[in-house]
Amino acid sequence: MIDLRSDTVTKPTPAMKQAMFAAEVGDDVMGEDPTVNALEAKVAALTGKEAALFTCSATQANQIAINVHCSPGDEILINSTSHIGLYEAGGPAAISGVSLQKIDAPRGFLSVECLEGRIWPDDPHFTRSRLVCLENTSNMGGGFAWPIEQIRSVSNWCLTKGLKIHLDGARLFHAVVEKGYSPGDICAAFDTVNLCFSKGLGCPMGAVLAGTEKDIHKARRVRKMLGGGCRQIGFAAGAALYALDHHVQRLAEDHAKATHLAKELSRIKGINLVFGLPETNLVFFEISGEYGDARSLETHLRKNGVQIGSSGRNRLRAVTHLDIASEDIPVAADAIRQGLEELKKNRK
Ligand SMILES: *Cc1c(COP(=O)(O)O)cnc(C)c1O
C-alpha cells in the first residue's frame, strides 16, 4: 500500500525504536524523566525560548497555549483554514471559552493588511482581542512556508497592539528546511511555539510547546488538567530526540517527492493542481467534475494499492513522508491516471 493520506501514518524506523528502547525514563509528572528533560532543554535551545513542555500531541500543545494566553470571553484572530479552527474539535471554545475570528488569507498567510481593523476597541461592548495564531507551514493553505519578513511584520504589529502571538509549527521543520531560515529566527517572533513530532519527523506521538519560563510554568498545570501529564514518557521523548538528530534534514527528500508527484499530476488530463507546484510535502489537486467526485477516486485508488484522502468535493491532498519511496511516486501517479479513466468509463 502506498499511503499518501498523511505524514502521520509513518511508523518508527528500526533505529528510532532502538533509541526508544534505550531511553532512560522516570516519572515525568514529578519532573524526573531524564529523556523528557533533555528533549525539553534541547527544544528550548533550538527555538531560543526559556522553557519547553512535552505534550501528547500538537493539538494538545495548541490548546494548552490558547489556555495560557487567553481568558474566557477573549477572541483569537486566525486564518480561516487553520488546524486550530477546523480540526481540533472545537477546543478553543470548549476548553478555554474563547471565540475565533476567522480571516481569509491567501495560502493561509495572515498579513498586517488583513488583520488591520479586525481587533476590537477597548470598550465594554466588545470581545477582548487577545491572541493571533499563525501556522507554518500552512496545511490547508497548500503547505507553503512563510516568508520570514511577513512573520516579522505580523509579529511587530501584534506587539504594538498588545496581542500575544502563537505559532502552530506542526510542520515548522518543513519550512525551516525549505527556506533555510533558523528555527531560532522564526521562533523569536512568537510568544509560544508548537512543534509536532508525529508528522514529518516520523515519531509515534508527541509535540513540544516552547515559550517563556512563566508561560511554560502555567502550561504545565494546563497539561495536567487536560490529562496530558504522563509518567515514564521518556520512551516517546527518546523517539523525538532521535528525530531531531536524524529526520530533519531528510525532509528535503519528502519535498522533492511531492514536487515530482505534482509534476506527474499536472500532465494528467482532468487534474488541476490547486496551489500550483508545492514547496513542501503537501500536494493538493482537484479532479474535474466530469470524472466524478474526490471520494469515488479515493475509493478506486484504495482498491489499487494507493491511499489518498479527499479534502473537499473534488479536492484531494497527497502527502509525502518517511515511508514513501521515490519509486512509489510514478506508481501512485499511474494509479491516479488509471483511476480517472475508469471513473470516466463507469459514468458513461
Ligand atoms: C496535524 C496538525 C496538528 C495536530 O497534530 P496532532 O499531533 O495530530 O495533534 C496541528 N496543526 C497542524 C497545522 C497540523 O497539520
The ligand as an SDF file (V2000), in Angstrom:
LIG
                    3D

 15 15  0  0  0  0  0  0  0  0999 V2000
   -1.5990   17.7220   12.3730 C   0  0  0  0  0  0  0  0  0  0  0  0
   -1.5940   19.1330   12.7630 C   0  0  0  0  0  0  0  0  0  0  0  0
   -1.7900   19.4970   14.1080 C   0  0  0  0  0  0  0  0  0  0  0  0
   -2.1320   18.4900   15.1910 C   0  0  0  0  0  0  0  0  0  0  0  0
   -1.2150   17.4760   15.3200 O   0  0  0  0  0  0  0  0  0  0  0  0
   -1.5090   16.1930   16.2250 P   0  0  0  0  0  0  0  0  0  0  0  0
   -0.1650   15.8830   16.8030 O   0  0  0  0  0  0  0  0  0  0  0  0
   -2.0170   15.1760   15.2790 O   0  0  0  0  0  0  0  0  0  0  0  0
   -2.4970   16.5750   17.2540 O   0  0  0  0  0  0  0  0  0  0  0  0
   -1.7550   20.8300   14.4240 C   0  0  0  0  0  0  0  0  0  0  0  0
   -1.5220   21.7530   13.4880 N   0  0  0  0  0  0  0  0  0  0  0  0
   -1.3180   21.4600   12.1940 C   0  0  0  0  0  0  0  0  0  0  0  0
   -1.0350   22.5360   11.2080 C   0  0  0  0  0  0  0  0  0  0  0  0
   -1.3580   20.1250   11.7880 C   0  0  0  0  0  0  0  0  0  0  0  0
   -1.1890   19.8330   10.4990 O   0  0  0  0  0  0  0  0  0  0  0  0
  1  2  1  0
  2  3  1  0
  2 14  2  0
  3  4  1  0
  3 10  2  0
  4  5  1  0
  5  6  1  0
  6  7  2  0
  6  8  1  0
  6  9  1  0
 10 11  1  0
 11 12  2  0
 12 13  1  0
 12 14  1  0
 14 15  1  0
M  END
$$$$
